[in-house]
Amino acid sequence: MERLLSVTELADRLGLAKATIYKRTCARTIPFIRIGNRPRFKESDIERWLNEQTVEPVSGGKGK
């Protein structure tokens, strides 16, 4: 079974405040599992979610 991250662990890994993680779970904009009343996060779900958030650079912009 895959290890589940707590809010504190995920916030530390992403460099975000715990409040931000809680806001995203309330808004359901981040994948999570609820165990009792506590959200937990599968590392694989978070990795996939992060990949979906990637913004690709636009070609032909400044710096060329």
mmCIF file as Biopython writes it, N, C-alpha, C and O atoms, coordinates in Angstrom:
data_model
#
loop_
_atom_site.group_PDB
_atom_site.id
_atom_site.type_symbol
_atom_site.label_atom_id
_atom_site.label_alt_id
_atom_site.label_comp_id
_atom_site.label_asym_id
_atom_site.label_entity_id
_atom_site.label_seq_id
_atom_site.pdbx_PDB_ins_code
_atom_site.Cartn_x
_atom_site.Cartn_y
_atom_site.Cartn_z
_atom_site.occupancy
_atom_site.B_iso_or_equiv
_atom_site.auth_seq_id
_atom_site.auth_asym_id
_atom_site.pdbx_PDB_model_num
ATOM 1   N N  . MET A ? 1  ? 0.838   -1.178 0.000   1.0 0.0 1  A 1 
ATOM 2   C CA . MET A ? 1  ? 0.000   0.000  0.000   1.0 0.0 1  A 1 
ATOM 3   C C  . MET A ? 1  ? 0.885   1.244  0.000   1.0 0.0 1  A 1 
ATOM 4   O O  . MET A ? 1  ? 1.918   1.299  0.667   1.0 0.0 1  A 1 
ATOM 5   N N  . GLU A ? 2  ? 0.458   2.213  -0.750  1.0 0.0 2  A 1 
ATOM 6   C CA . GLU A ? 2  ? 1.197   3.465  -0.872  1.0 0.0 2  A 1 
ATOM 7   C C  . GLU A ? 2  ? 1.064   4.305  0.410   1.0 0.0 2  A 1 
ATOM 8   O O  . GLU A ? 2  ? -0.005  4.382  1.015   1.0 0.0 2  A 1 
ATOM 9   N N  . ARG A ? 3  ? 2.159   4.917  0.794   1.0 0.0 3  A 1 
ATOM 10  C CA . ARG A ? 3  ? 2.176   5.783  1.974   1.0 0.0 3  A 1 
ATOM 11  C C  . ARG A ? 3  ? 1.366   7.042  1.705   1.0 0.0 3  A 1 
ATOM 12  O O  . ARG A ? 3  ? 1.431   7.614  0.617   1.0 0.0 3  A 1 
ATOM 13  N N  . LEU A ? 4  ? 0.609   7.467  2.697   1.0 0.0 4  A 1 
ATOM 14  C CA . LEU A ? 4  ? -0.193  8.683  2.578   1.0 0.0 4  A 1 
ATOM 15  C C  . LEU A ? 4  ? 0.485   9.821  3.326   1.0 0.0 4  A 1 
ATOM 16  O O  . LEU A ? 4  ? 1.001   9.633  4.428   1.0 0.0 4  A 1 
ATOM 17  N N  . LEU A ? 5  ? 0.481   11.002 2.719   1.0 0.0 5  A 1 
ATOM 18  C CA . LEU A ? 5  ? 1.079   12.185 3.329   1.0 0.0 5  A 1 
ATOM 19  C C  . LEU A ? 5  ? 0.031   12.956 4.127   1.0 0.0 5  A 1 
ATOM 20  O O  . LEU A ? 5  ? -1.139  13.005 3.750   1.0 0.0 5  A 1 
ATOM 21  N N  . SER A ? 6  ? 0.461   13.548 5.217   1.0 0.0 6  A 1 
ATOM 22  C CA . SER A ? 6  ? -0.407  14.426 5.990   1.0 0.0 6  A 1 
ATOM 23  C C  . SER A ? 6  ? -0.368  15.822 5.371   1.0 0.0 6  A 1 
ATOM 24  O O  . SER A ? 6  ? 0.429   16.090 4.472   1.0 0.0 6  A 1 
ATOM 25  N N  . VAL A ? 7  ? -1.229  16.698 5.855   1.0 0.0 7  A 1 
ATOM 26  C CA . VAL A ? 7  ? -1.230  18.087 5.399   1.0 0.0 7  A 1 
ATOM 27  C C  . VAL A ? 7  ? 0.134   18.725 5.662   1.0 0.0 7  A 1 
ATOM 28  O O  . VAL A ? 7  ? 0.678   19.407 4.794   1.0 0.0 7  A 1 
ATOM 29  N N  . THR A ? 8  ? 0.678   18.509 6.841   1.0 0.0 8  A 1 
ATOM 30  C CA . THR A ? 8  ? 1.978   19.087 7.198   1.0 0.0 8  A 1 
ATOM 31  C C  . THR A ? 8  ? 3.076   18.587 6.276   1.0 0.0 8  A 1 
ATOM 32  O O  . THR A ? 8  ? 3.888   19.377 5.794   1.0 0.0 8  A 1 
ATOM 33  N N  . GLU A ? 9  ? 3.109   17.284 6.024   1.0 0.0 9  A 1 
ATOM 34  C CA . GLU A ? 9  ? 4.134   16.708 5.145   1.0 0.0 9  A 1 
ATOM 35  C C  . GLU A ? 9  ? 4.013   17.260 3.725   1.0 0.0 9  A 1 
ATOM 36  O O  . GLU A ? 9  ? 5.018   17.601 3.101   1.0 0.0 9  A 1 
ATOM 37  N N  . LEU A ? 10 ? 2.784   17.347 3.217   1.0 0.0 10 A 1 
ATOM 38  C CA . LEU A ? 10 ? 2.590   17.856 1.864   1.0 0.0 10 A 1 
ATOM 39  C C  . LEU A ? 10 ? 2.957   19.331 1.772   1.0 0.0 10 A 1 
ATOM 40  O O  . LEU A ? 10 ? 3.599   19.752 0.809   1.0 0.0 10 A 1 
ATOM 41  N N  . ALA A ? 11 ? 2.559   20.110 2.754   1.0 0.0 11 A 1 
ATOM 42  C CA . ALA A ? 11 ? 2.894   21.538 2.767   1.0 0.0 11 A 1 
ATOM 43  C C  . ALA A ? 11 ? 4.412   21.725 2.761   1.0 0.0 11 A 1 
ATOM 44  O O  . ALA A ? 11 ? 4.930   22.572 2.033   1.0 0.0 11 A 1 
ATOM 45  N N  . ASP A ? 12 ? 5.115   20.949 3.559   1.0 0.0 12 A 1 
ATOM 46  C CA . ASP A ? 12 ? 6.583   21.031 3.593   1.0 0.0 12 A 1 
ATOM 47  C C  . ASP A ? 12 ? 7.191   20.671 2.239   1.0 0.0 12 A 1 
ATOM 48  O O  . ASP A ? 12 ? 8.101   21.354 1.770   1.0 0.0 12 A 1 
ATOM 49  N N  . ARG A ? 13 ? 6.702   19.616 1.614   1.0 0.0 13 A 1 
ATOM 50  C CA . ARG A ? 13 ? 7.249   19.174 0.327   1.0 0.0 13 A 1 
ATOM 51  C C  . ARG A ? 13 ? 7.001   20.182 -0.783  1.0 0.0 13 A 1 
ATOM 52  O O  . ARG A ? 13 ? 7.839   20.367 -1.665  1.0 0.0 13 A 1 
ATOM 53  N N  . LEU A ? 14 ? 5.835   20.837 -0.733  1.0 0.0 14 A 1 
ATOM 54  C CA . LEU A ? 14 ? 5.491   21.782 -1.796  1.0 0.0 14 A 1 
ATOM 55  C C  . LEU A ? 14 ? 5.917   23.208 -1.477  1.0 0.0 14 A 1 
ATOM 56  O O  . LEU A ? 14 ? 5.842   24.089 -2.333  1.0 0.0 14 A 1 
ATOM 57  N N  . GLY A ? 15 ? 6.363   23.434 -0.249  1.0 0.0 15 A 1 
ATOM 58  C CA . GLY A ? 15 ? 6.767   24.773 0.148   1.0 0.0 15 A 1 
ATOM 59  C C  . GLY A ? 15 ? 5.582   25.721 0.278   1.0 0.0 15 A 1 
ATOM 60  O O  . GLY A ? 15 ? 5.686   26.911 -0.017  1.0 0.0 15 A 1 
ATOM 61  N N  . LEU A ? 16 ? 4.463   25.178 0.722   1.0 0.0 16 A 1 
ATOM 62  C CA . LEU A ? 16 ? 3.243   25.963 0.896   1.0 0.0 16 A 1 
ATOM 63  C C  . LEU A ? 16 ? 2.841   25.972 2.360   1.0 0.0 16 A 1 
ATOM 64  O O  . LEU A ? 16 ? 3.288   25.137 3.146   1.0 0.0 16 A 1 
ATOM 65  N N  . ALA A ? 17 ? 1.995   26.921 2.713   1.0 0.0 17 A 1 
ATOM 66  C CA . ALA A ? 17 ? 1.448   26.958 4.069   1.0 0.0 17 A 1 
ATOM 67  C C  . ALA A ? 17 ? 0.396   25.850 4.215   1.0 0.0 17 A 1 
ATOM 68  O O  . ALA A ? 17 ? -0.271  25.480 3.249   1.0 0.0 17 A 1 
ATOM 69  N N  . LYS A ? 18 ? 0.263   25.333 5.429   1.0 0.0 18 A 1 
ATOM 70  C CA . LYS A ? 18 ? -0.767  24.320 5.678   1.0 0.0 18 A 1 
ATOM 71  C C  . LYS A ? 18 ? -2.145  24.869 5.334   1.0 0.0 18 A 1 
ATOM 72  O O  . LYS A ? 18 ? -2.996  24.138 4.827   1.0 0.0 18 A 1 
ATOM 73  N N  . ALA A ? 19 ? -2.371  26.154 5.607   1.0 0.0 19 A 1 
ATOM 74  C CA . ALA A ? 19 ? -3.663  26.769 5.303   1.0 0.0 19 A 1 
ATOM 75  C C  . ALA A ? 19 ? -3.980  26.680 3.814   1.0 0.0 19 A 1 
ATOM 76  O O  . ALA A ? 19 ? -5.137  26.499 3.433   1.0 0.0 19 A 1 
ATOM 77  N N  . THR A ? 20 ? -2.964  26.805 2.977   1.0 0.0 20 A 1 
ATOM 78  C CA . THR A ? 20 ? -3.160  26.701 1.531   1.0 0.0 20 A 1 
ATOM 79  C C  . THR A ? 20 ? -3.609  25.302 1.149   1.0 0.0 20 A 1 
ATOM 80  O O  . THR A ? 20 ? -4.490  25.137 0.305   1.0 0.0 20 A 1 
ATOM 81  N N  . ILE A ? 21 ? -3.011  24.302 1.762   1.0 0.0 21 A 1 
ATOM 82  C CA . ILE A ? 21 ? -3.400  22.914 1.487   1.0 0.0 21 A 1 
ATOM 83  C C  . ILE A ? 21 ? -4.843  22.691 1.924   1.0 0.0 21 A 1 
ATOM 84  O O  . ILE A ? 21 ? -5.624  22.082 1.192   1.0 0.0 21 A 1 
ATOM 85  N N  . TYR A ? 22 ? -5.207  23.180 3.112   1.0 0.0 22 A 1 
ATOM 86  C CA . TYR A ? 22 ? -6.589  23.036 3.578   1.0 0.0 22 A 1 
ATOM 87  C C  . TYR A ? 22 ? -7.564  23.755 2.648   1.0 0.0 22 A 1 
ATOM 88  O O  . TYR A ? 22 ? -8.640  23.228 2.367   1.0 0.0 22 A 1 
ATOM 89  N N  . LYS A ? 23 ? -7.211  24.942 2.168   1.0 0.0 23 A 1 
ATOM 90  C CA . LYS A ? 23 ? -8.089  25.672 1.244   1.0 0.0 23 A 1 
ATOM 91  C C  . LYS A ? 23 ? -8.292  24.884 -0.039  1.0 0.0 23 A 1 
ATOM 92  O O  . LYS A ? 23 ? -9.400  24.825 -0.571  1.0 0.0 23 A 1 
ATOM 93  N N  . ARG A ? 24 ? -7.214  24.275 -0.537  1.0 0.0 24 A 1 
ATOM 94  C CA . ARG A ? 24 ? -7.323  23.505 -1.776  1.0 0.0 24 A 1 
ATOM 95  C C  . ARG A ? 24 ? -8.155  22.242 -1.583  1.0 0.0 24 A 1 
ATOM 96  O O  . ARG A ? 24 ? -8.855  21.819 -2.503  1.0 0.0 24 A 1 
ATOM 97  N N  . THR A ? 25 ? -8.088  21.632 -0.399  1.0 0.0 25 A 1 
ATOM 98  C CA . THR A ? 25 ? -8.936  20.454 -0.170  1.0 0.0 25 A 1 
ATOM 99  C C  . THR A ? 25 ? -10.403 20.878 -0.059  1.0 0.0 25 A 1 
ATOM 100 O O  . THR A ? 25 ? -11.284 20.190 -0.574  1.0 0.0 25 A 1 
ATOM 101 N N  . CYS A ? 26 ? -10.669 21.995 0.603   1.0 0.0 26 A 1 
ATOM 102 C CA . CYS A ? 26 ? -12.051 22.483 0.718   1.0 0.0 26 A 1 
ATOM 103 C C  . CYS A ? 26 ? -12.621 22.831 -0.652  1.0 0.0 26 A 1 
ATOM 104 O O  . CYS A ? 26 ? -13.797 22.587 -0.924  1.0 0.0 26 A 1 
ATOM 105 N N  . ALA A ? 27 ? -11.786 23.399 -1.509  1.0 0.0 27 A 1 
ATOM 106 C CA . ALA A ? 27 ? -12.207 23.770 -2.861  1.0 0.0 27 A 1 
ATOM 107 C C  . ALA A ? 27 ? -12.155 22.577 -3.812  1.0 0.0 27 A 1 
ATOM 108 O O  . ALA A ? 27 ? -12.606 22.664 -4.954  1.0 0.0 27 A 1 
ATOM 109 N N  . ARG A ? 28 ? -11.606 21.470 -3.337  1.0 0.0 28 A 1 
ATOM 110 C CA . ARG A ? 28 ? -11.438 20.240 -4.130  1.0 0.0 28 A 1 
ATOM 111 C C  . ARG A ? 28 ? -10.630 20.488 -5.399  1.0 0.0 28 A 1 
ATOM 112 O O  . ARG A ? 28 ? -10.966 19.996 -6.476  1.0 0.0 28 A 1 
ATOM 113 N N  . THR A ? 29 ? -9.551  21.267 -5.246  1.0 0.0 29 A 1 
ATOM 114 C CA . THR A ? 29 ? -8.663  21.532 -6.378  1.0 0.0 29 A 1 
ATOM 115 C C  . THR A ? 29 ? -7.365  20.742 -6.283  1.0 0.0 29 A 1 
ATOM 116 O O  . THR A ? 29 ? -6.470  20.907 -7.113  1.0 0.0 29 A 1 
ATOM 117 N N  . ILE A ? 30 ? -7.264  19.895 -5.286  1.0 0.0 30 A 1 
ATOM 118 C CA . ILE A ? 30 ? -6.105  19.025 -5.114  1.0 0.0 30 A 1 
ATOM 119 C C  . ILE A ? 30 ? -6.642  17.641 -4.744  1.0 0.0 30 A 1 
ATOM 120 O O  . ILE A ? 30 ? -7.590  17.541 -3.965  1.0 0.0 30 A 1 
ATOM 121 N N  . PRO A ? 31 ? -6.053  16.575 -5.289  1.0 0.0 31 A 1 
ATOM 122 C CA . PRO A ? 31 ? -6.568  15.235 -4.982  1.0 0.0 31 A 1 
ATOM 123 C C  . PRO A ? 31 ? -6.222  14.820 -3.546  1.0 0.0 31 A 1 
ATOM 124 O O  . PRO A ? 31 ? -5.091  14.987 -3.091  1.0 0.0 31 A 1 
ATOM 125 N N  . PHE A ? 32 ? -7.210  14.281 -2.856  1.0 0.0 32 A 1 
ATOM 126 C CA . PHE A ? 32 ? -6.987  13.833 -1.480  1.0 0.0 32 A 1 
ATOM 127 C C  . PHE A ? 32 ? -7.944  12.712 -1.123  1.0 0.0 32 A 1 
ATOM 128 O O  . PHE A ? 32 ? -8.933  12.463 -1.812  1.0 0.0 32 A 1 
ATOM 129 N N  . ILE A ? 33 ? -7.622  12.048 -0.032  1.0 0.0 33 A 1 
ATOM 130 C CA . ILE A ? 33 ? -8.449  11.001 0.556   1.0 0.0 33 A 1 
ATOM 131 C C  . ILE A ? 33 ? -8.817  11.486 1.947   1.0 0.0 33 A 1 
ATOM 132 O O  . ILE A ? 33 ? -7.962  11.998 2.669   1.0 0.0 33 A 1 
ATOM 133 N N  . ARG A ? 34 ? -10.058 11.334 2.326   1.0 0.0 34 A 1 
ATOM 134 C CA . ARG A ? 34 ? -10.462 11.744 3.666   1.0 0.0 34 A 1 
ATOM 135 C C  . ARG A ? 34 ? -10.528 10.490 4.538   1.0 0.0 34 A 1 
ATOM 136 O O  . ARG A ? 34 ? -11.254 9.543  4.237   1.0 0.0 34 A 1 
ATOM 137 N N  . ILE A ? 35 ? -9.761  10.505 5.614   1.0 0.0 35 A 1 
ATOM 138 C CA . ILE A ? 35 ? -9.787  9.422  6.590   1.0 0.0 35 A 1 
ATOM 139 C C  . ILE A ? 35 ? -10.332 10.044 7.868   1.0 0.0 35 A 1 
ATOM 140 O O  . ILE A ? 35 ? -9.652  10.823 8.537   1.0 0.0 35 A 1 
ATOM 141 N N  . GLY A ? 36 ? -11.552 9.693  8.188   1.0 0.0 36 A 1 
ATOM 142 C CA . GLY A ? 36 ? -12.241 10.395 9.278   1.0 0.0 36 A 1 
ATOM 143 C C  . GLY A ? 36 ? -12.485 11.813 8.809   1.0 0.0 36 A 1 
ATOM 144 O O  . GLY A ? 36 ? -13.112 12.030 7.772   1.0 0.0 36 A 1 
ATOM 145 N N  . ASN A ? 37 ? -11.997 12.774 9.561   1.0 0.0 37 A 1 
ATOM 146 C CA . ASN A ? 37 ? -12.149 14.168 9.134   1.0 0.0 37 A 1 
ATOM 147 C C  . ASN A ? 37 ? -10.814 14.772 8.694   1.0 0.0 37 A 1 
ATOM 148 O O  . ASN A ? 37 ? -10.687 15.992 8.583   1.0 0.0 37 A 1 
ATOM 149 N N  . ARG A ? 38 ? -9.825  13.919 8.444   1.0 0.0 38 A 1 
ATOM 150 C CA . ARG A ? 38 ? -8.483  14.400 8.083   1.0 0.0 38 A 1 
ATOM 151 C C  . ARG A ? 38 ? -8.135  14.041 6.646   1.0 0.0 38 A 1 
ATOM 152 O O  . ARG A ? 38 ? -8.256  12.885 6.240   1.0 0.0 38 A 1 
ATOM 153 N N  . PRO A ? 39 ? -7.704  15.035 5.880   1.0 0.0 39 A 1 
ATOM 154 C CA . PRO A ? 39 ? -7.285  14.735 4.511   1.0 0.0 39 A 1 
ATOM 155 C C  . PRO A ? 39 ? -5.900  14.096 4.492   1.0 0.0 39 A 1 
ATOM 156 O O  . PRO A ? 39 ? -5.021  14.463 5.272   1.0 0.0 39 A 1 
ATOM 157 N N  . ARG A ? 40 ? -5.723  13.145 3.597   1.0 0.0 40 A 1 
ATOM 158 C CA . ARG A ? 40 ? -4.431  12.513 3.361   1.0 0.0 40 A 1 
ATOM 159 C C  . ARG A ? 40 ? -4.209  12.515 1.856   1.0 0.0 40 A 1 
ATOM 160 O O  . ARG A ? 40 ? -5.159  12.625 1.081   1.0 0.0 40 A 1 
ATOM 161 N N  . PHE A ? 41 ? -2.954  12.394 1.445   1.0 0.0 41 A 1 
ATOM 162 C CA . PHE A ? 41 ? -2.596  12.576 0.053   1.0 0.0 41 A 1 
ATOM 163 C C  . PHE A ? 41 ? -1.698  11.442 -0.421  1.0 0.0 41 A 1 
ATOM 164 O O  . PHE A ? 41 ? -0.670  11.159 0.193   1.0 0.0 41 A 1 
ATOM 165 N N  . LYS A ? 42 ? -2.091  10.789 -1.522  1.0 0.0 42 A 1 
ATOM 166 C CA . LYS A ? 42 ? -1.250  9.766  -2.143  1.0 0.0 42 A 1 
ATOM 167 C C  . LYS A ? 42 ? -0.154  10.485 -2.913  1.0 0.0 42 A 1 
ATOM 168 O O  . LYS A ? 42 ? -0.425  11.424 -3.660  1.0 0.0 42 A 1 
ATOM 169 N N  . GLU A ? 43 ? 1.074   10.045 -2.729  1.0 0.0 43 A 1 
ATOM 170 C CA . GLU A ? 43 ? 2.191   10.665 -3.441  1.0 0.0 43 A 1 
ATOM 171 C C  . GLU A ? 43 ? 1.987   10.593 -4.958  1.0 0.0 43 A 1 
ATOM 172 O O  . GLU A ? 43 ? 2.282   11.554 -5.667  1.0 0.0 43 A 1 
ATOM 173 N N  . SER A ? 44 ? 1.485   9.464  -5.454  1.0 0.0 44 A 1 
ATOM 174 C CA . SER A ? 44 ? 1.288   9.314  -6.901  1.0 0.0 44 A 1 
ATOM 175 C C  . SER A ? 44 ? 0.221   10.277 -7.417  1.0 0.0 44 A 1 
ATOM 176 O O  . SER A ? 44 ? 0.359   10.818 -8.515  1.0 0.0 44 A 1 
ATOM 177 N N  . ASP A ? 45 ? -0.836  10.497 -6.645  1.0 0.0 45 A 1 
ATOM 178 C CA . ASP A ? 45 ? -1.875  11.452 -7.052  1.0 0.0 45 A 1 
ATOM 179 C C  . ASP A ? 45 ? -1.323  12.870 -7.089  1.0 0.0 45 A 1 
ATOM 180 O O  . ASP A ? 45 ? -1.633  13.638 -7.999  1.0 0.0 45 A 1 
ATOM 181 N N  . ILE A ? 46 ? -0.504  13.218 -6.100  1.0 0.0 46 A 1 
ATOM 182 C CA . ILE A ? 46 ? 0.069   14.565 -6.051  1.0 0.0 46 A 1 
ATOM 183 C C  . ILE A ? 46 ? 1.046   14.760 -7.200  1.0 0.0 46 A 1 
ATOM 184 O O  . ILE A ? 46 ? 1.070   15.826 -7.815  1.0 0.0 46 A 1 
ATOM 185 N N  . GLU A ? 47 ? 1.842   13.756 -7.494  1.0 0.0 47 A 1 
ATOM 186 C CA . GLU A ? 47 ? 2.792   13.861 -8.610  1.0 0.0 47 A 1 
ATOM 187 C C  . GLU A ? 47 ? 2.047   14.066 -9.930  1.0 0.0 47 A 1 
ATOM 188 O O  . GLU A ? 47 ? 2.437   14.907 -10.740 1.0 0.0 47 A 1 
ATOM 189 N N  . ARG A ? 48 ? 0.977   13.298 -10.145 1.0 0.0 48 A 1 
ATOM 190 C CA . ARG A ? 48 ? 0.175   13.448 -11.360 1.0 0.0 48 A 1 
ATOM 191 C C  . ARG A ? 48 ? -0.470  14.835 -11.409 1.0 0.0 48 A 1 
ATOM 192 O O  . ARG A ? 48 ? -0.477  15.475 -12.460 1.0 0.0 48 A 1 
ATOM 193 N N  . TRP A ? 49 ? -1.006  15.300 -10.290 1.0 0.0 49 A 1 
ATOM 194 C CA . TRP A ? 49 ? -1.627  16.617 -10.205 1.0 0.0 49 A 1 
ATOM 195 C C  . TRP A ? 49 ? -0.614  17.722 -10.515 1.0 0.0 49 A 1 
ATOM 196 O O  . TRP A ? 49 ? -0.925  18.667 -11.240 1.0 0.0 49 A 1 
ATOM 197 N N  . LEU A ? 50 ? 0.588   17.601 -9.967  1.0 0.0 50 A 1 
ATOM 198 C CA . LEU A ? 50 ? 1.628   18.593 -10.248 1.0 0.0 50 A 1 
ATOM 199 C C  . LEU A ? 50 ? 1.978   18.628 -11.731 1.0 0.0 50 A 1 
ATOM 200 O O  . LEU A ? 50 ? 2.162   19.704 -12.301 1.0 0.0 50 A 1 
ATOM 201 N N  . ASN A ? 51 ? 2.070   17.463 -12.357 1.0 0.0 51 A 1 
ATOM 202 C CA . ASN A ? 51 ? 2.360   17.405 -13.791 1.0 0.0 51 A 1 
ATOM 203 C C  . ASN A ? 51 ? 1.262   18.079 -14.604 1.0 0.0 51 A 1 
ATOM 204 O O  . ASN A ? 51 ? 1.538   18.698 -15.632 1.0 0.0 51 A 1 
ATOM 205 N N  . GLU A ? 52 ? 0.022   17.960 -14.149 1.0 0.0 52 A 1 
ATOM 206 C CA . GLU A ? 52 ? -1.099  18.609 -14.831 1.0 0.0 52 A 1 
ATOM 207 C C  . GLU A ? 52 ? -1.063  20.128 -14.669 1.0 0.0 52 A 1 
ATOM 208 O O  . GLU A ? 52 ? -1.645  20.850 -15.478 1.0 0.0 52 A 1 
ATOM 209 N N  . GLN A ? 53 ? -0.386  20.614 -13.636 1.0 0.0 53 A 1 
ATOM 210 C CA . GLN A ? 53 ? -0.307  22.054 -13.374 1.0 0.0 53 A 1 
ATOM 211 C C  . GLN A ? 53 ? 0.828   22.733 -14.139 1.0 0.0 53 A 1 
ATOM 212 O O  . GLN A ? 53 ? 0.951   23.958 -14.124 1.0 0.0 53 A 1 
ATOM 213 N N  . THR A ? 54 ? 1.646   21.937 -14.802 1.0 0.0 54 A 1 
ATOM 214 C CA . THR A ? 54 ? 2.805   22.475 -15.508 1.0 0.0 54 A 1 
ATOM 215 C C  . THR A ? 54 ? 2.365   23.387 -16.648 1.0 0.0 54 A 1 
ATOM 216 O O  . THR A ? 54 ? 1.509   23.027 -17.457 1.0 0.0 54 A 1 
ATOM 217 N N  . VAL A ? 55 ? 2.960   24.561 -16.694 1.0 0.0 55 A 1 
ATOM 218 C CA . VAL A ? 55 ? 2.704   25.516 -17.775 1.0 0.0 55 A 1 
ATOM 219 C C  . VAL A ? 55 ? 3.911   25.488 -18.697 1.0 0.0 55 A 1 
ATOM 220 O O  . VAL A ? 55 ? 5.037   25.756 -18.277 1.0 0.0 55 A 1 
ATOM 221 N N  . GLU A ? 56 ? 3.666   25.165 -19.942 1.0 0.0 56 A 1 
ATOM 222 C CA . GLU A ? 56 ? 4.739   25.082 -20.934 1.0 0.0 56 A 1 
ATOM 223 C C  . GLU A ? 56 ? 5.085   26.477 -21.435 1.0 0.0 56 A 1 
ATOM 224 O O  . GLU A ? 56 ? 4.198   27.321 -21.563 1.0 0.0 56 A 1 
ATOM 225 N N  . PRO A ? 57 ? 6.359   26.734 -21.721 1.0 0.0 57 A 1 
ATOM 226 C CA . PRO A ? 57 ? 6.741   28.035 -22.243 1.0 0.0 57 A 1 
ATOM 227 C C  . PRO A ? 57 ? 6.170   28.257 -23.641 1.0 0.0 57 A 1 
ATOM 228 O O  . PRO A ? 57 ? 5.975   27.313 -24.407 1.0 0.0 57 A 1 
ATOM 229 N N  . VAL A ? 58 ? 5.911   29.508 -23.951 1.0 0.0 58 A 1 
ATOM 230 C CA . VAL A ? 58 ? 5.410   29.886 -25.258 1.0 0.0 58 A 1 
ATOM 231 C C  . VAL A ? 58 ? 6.609   30.168 -26.158 1.0 0.0 58 A 1 
ATOM 232 O O  . VAL A ? 58 ? 7.489   30.946 -25.789 1.0 0.0 58 A 1 
ATOM 233 N N  . SER A ? 59 ? 6.652   29.548 -27.324 1.0 0.0 59 A 1 
ATOM 234 C CA . SER A ? 59 ? 7.763   29.795 -28.236 1.0 0.0 59 A 1 
ATOM 235 C C  . SER A ? 59 ? 7.548   31.109 -28.963 1.0 0.0 59 A 1 
ATOM 236 O O  . SER A ? 59 ? 6.415   31.552 -29.152 1.0 0.0 59 A 1 
ATOM 237 N N  . GLY A ? 60 ? 8.644   31.725 -29.368 1.0 0.0 60 A 1 
ATOM 238 C CA . GLY A ? 60 ? 8.572   32.972 -30.113 1.0 0.0 60 A 1 
ATOM 239 C C  . GLY A ? 60 ? 8.455   34.205 -29.246 1.0 0.0 60 A 1 
ATOM 240 O O  . GLY A ? 60 ? 8.247   35.306 -29.755 1.0 0.0 60 A 1 
ATOM 241 N N  . GLY A ? 61 ? 8.588   34.033 -27.930 1.0 0.0 61 A 1 
ATOM 242 C CA . GLY A ? 61 ? 8.497   35.179 -27.027 1.0 0.0 61 A 1 
ATOM 243 C C  . GLY A ? 61 ? 9.826   35.904 -26.923 1.0 0.0 61 A 1 
ATOM 244 O O  . GLY A ? 61 ? 10.760  35.621 -27.672 1.0 0.0 61 A 1 
ATOM 245 N N  . LYS A ? 62 ? 9.902   36.814 -26.017 1.0 0.0 62 A 1 
ATOM 246 C CA . LYS A ? 62 ? 11.148  37.561 -25.788 1.0 0.0 62 A 1 
ATOM 247 C C  . LYS A ? 62 ? 12.248  36.609 -25.377 1.0 0.0 62 A 1 
ATOM 248 O O  . LYS A ? 62 ? 11.998  35.535 -24.830 1.0 0.0 62 A 1 
ATOM 249 N N  . GLY A ? 63 ? 13.471  37.025 -25.651 1.0 0.0 63 A 1 
ATOM 250 C CA . GLY A ? 63 ? 14.614  36.199 -25.256 1.0 0.0 63 A 1 
ATOM 251 C C  . GLY A ? 63 ? 15.122  35.331 -26.393 1.0 0.0 63 A 1 
ATOM 252 O O  . GLY A ? 63 ? 16.111  34.616 -26.231 1.0 0.0 63 A 1 
ATOM 253 N N  . LYS A ? 64 ? 14.471  35.383 -27.524 1.0 0.0 64 A 1 
ATOM 254 C CA . LYS A ? 64 ? 14.919  34.604 -28.690 1.0 0.0 64 A 1 
ATOM 255 C C  . LYS A ? 64 ? 15.790  35.408 -29.562 1.0 0.0 64 A 1 
ATOM 256 O O  . LYS A ? 64 ? 16.258  34.916 -30.589 1.0 0.0 64 A 1 
#
